[in-house]
Amino acid sequence: MDRTTRRAALALSATLALAAPLVVAGSAHAVSTTDRPSPAVTVPDVPDTVSAMVADAAREARADVAANRTLAQGPKAPTGTQLDAAVDALVADGATAVTARVEKRAKTWSGAAGTRERDGHAPAKPRDRFRVASNTKPMIAALVMQEVEKGTWTLDTPVEDVLPGVMPAGVTIEQLLSHRSGAPTATDWILTSRVTDLSSYDEFFEVMGQEVTPADHIEALQSAPWMNEPGEGFSYSNAGYVVLGMMLEEVTGRSVERLLQHRVFAPAGMWQSAYPDEPGTRGPFLHESAYTGPAGQGWYDLDHFDPSLFDAAGAATSTTEDLADFTEALVTGRLVGAGTTADMLEPRTVGQEAFPDYGLGVYRLPDPCVPGGWLYGHDGASFGTISVNLTSPDGERQVSLGITGRDVAYPVLTEEPLYDFNELLVGMMRATC
């Protein structure tokens, strides 16, 4: 879709928008109205799944290192051989492919296992690309903060000033970046509105291949119930970042794809990263597939998936090396100034039970290597891929991970996941010490 068409769709949707008052759901995890049945498959990026697992791994890694210090043995970091074995174990347990990377100052370990396609024979390689899902959000946040540095807007700028009629009055840029706007995630609403039989796995996965326009995103944003009043609490929202992408295009006159290429990918040295807007892949790629659990319909391959469903909230593709380069560039001043970086890393919401402390497009986790210190980054979960990307605040240590073949039945339909990446991620974090 070209920029003229996007603007027309945006204007039409805004004209029809906000006829109804703001609806606030009663539950912090509400995602649909009470008269709308739940889909057969849960929507990814729910705060109490992947993010909680990453946070658990960080706490376990810190406890392991602390125990070693108490025994006066020093923090014993896993060897590359041990990390290789943990990668292999994930594939043996059911993951399609795993690619992982640890950077510790001048030392680097990388590993991969599995196959690029679920039923294929080409082996996964450490530099293969994959869909990073919500690891797109810190990249979008960097673009937004570049505009703040330019004076285009401030964190207090209302969305209404840039995109009239799209969101309720008073929702600010800072609230969107920090997931404190109260906006619904909306991804689920788009999918379920296109499915006639919400118990059909076949239909649910089929509609993932349909294009989602800016007007569709805005319609979902304004149809789904909001989680809370703006500014009153944390509620993870893909829709909020989709709107930030629209705002960036509105004020710059350039597409999000071009903005990322010129203002994030190039300065960070992310030469294998992209922002696709239609289905399909190019070159060496870890293809997505979704496992629906014992009570479901087995595996679904997702090569038809249209990234416009996630848009600026999660459409990027990358590699573990590029993800590490991104977080290093972010915290060392190559993308935004030091003061802006500090602002992004400063949490706006802390002490949550099901989600790490969250700043502006970045969250923090306990640093196992530095007592009282923090690692910063994000995770991502599409229907077929899990990604994790973390860095130390000085940019000297990075952990990045990509896993394809996702169990989408866990934790709603099954109590145990097909595989558990905890052992690998704990080892990777400890290896940075």
Secondary structure, 3 states (H helix, E strand, C coil): CCHHHHHHHHHHHHHHCCCCCCCECCCCCCCCCCCCCCCCCCCCCCCCCHHHHHHHHHHHHHHHHHHHHHCCCCCCCCCHHHHHHHHHHHHHHCCCEEEEEEEECCEEEEEEEEECCCCCCCECCCCCEEECHHHHHHHHHHHHHHHHHHCCCCCCCEHHHHCCCCCCCCCEHHHHHCCCCCCCCCHHHHHHHCCCCCCCHHHHHHHHHCCCCHHHHHHHHHHCCECCCCCCCCCCCHHHHHHHHHHHHHHHCCCHHHHHHHHHHHHHCCCCCECCCCCCCCCCECCCEEECCCCCCCEEECCCCCHHHCHHHCCCEECHHHHHHHHHHHHCCCCCCHHHHHHHHCCCECCCCCCCEECCCCEEEECCCCCCCEEEEEEEECCCEEEEEEECCCCCEEEEEEEECEECCCCCCCCCCCCCCHHHHHHHHHHCC
